[in-house]
Amino acid sequence: MLNSDLGVKNILENPKSILYLLTAEEKEELLNYISISNYKKNEFVFKEGEKPTGFMILVEGKVKIFKEGVGGREQIIRMAKPLGIIGYRALLADQAHIATAVTLEESQICNISTDYIMHQAIRNVDFASKMIRKLAKELGFSNSRTVTLTQKHIRGRLAESLILLKDKYGFENDGATLKVFLSREDIANLSNMTTSNAIRTLSTFASEKVIAIDGRKIKIIDSKRLERISKLG
């Protein structure tokens, strides 16, 4: 079980957290509006169509956000890492969630009441400015991914997804193994391809010595060539 007290301290005191921008008084008041929940692997955080329950920050773990398409097929539209904000678009837009969030591993999530965020924190200019910048960056990322997933060939899409995972979660201690273990189906859903195509393309990358595969572990052997494959599309 993840430690809730450490989780609260981390999101308030870590300079990478958006809540770090609040004043000491605002942080003290925030403690009255905050709750920490622990989630098991593959547990729903929220579902498409549900109304937001608050402002969520991922304290520990990993979360995938996906939208269900034709025939129930998932398209992963975003991956979250610790200190990432999830579900905030629906909250700020006063709308229902248009995607579903599920944990990829044991995770801990902080939930802050909507009233506090909308009526207190948003008055903090630094906090509000960072929220606007974050929304703008997410929009830019979404626009780029739309082009990638519709115009690149299979090899380019999969290469870009592996680079995305590297940039998001980094490497294990060996400096080469991705620090996230996804199923082949999840890799396919991230890359807008069928699971069989994902399996075949991963195997091709492995035979070309671009990556090495050990179960769900993927080691990037030739990062320059992987980037070249991604750019060529």
Sequence and secondary structure as in RCSB ss.txt:
>XXXX:A:sequence
MLNSDLGVKNILENPKSILYLLTAEEKEELLNYISISNYKKNEFVFKEGEKPTGFMILVEGKVKIFKEGVGGREQ
IIRMAKPLGIIGYRALLADQAHIATAVTLEESQICNISTDYIMHQAIRNVDFASKMIRKLAKELGFSNSRTVTLT
QKHIRGRLAESLILLKDKYGFENDGATLKVFLSREDIANLSNMTTSNAIRTLSTFASEKVIAIDGRKIKIIDSKR
LERISKLG
>XXXX:A:secstr
   HHHHHHHHHH TTSGGGGS HHHHHHHTTSEEEEEE TT EEE TT    SEEEEEES EEEEEE GGG EE
EEEEE TT EESHHHHHHT   SSEEEESSSEEEEEE HHHHHHTGGGSHHHHHHHHHHHHHHHHHHHHHHHHHH
HS HHHHHHHHHHHHHHHH B TTSSBBS    HHHHHHHHTS HHHHHHHHHHHHHTTSEEEETTEEEES HHH
HHHHHHH 
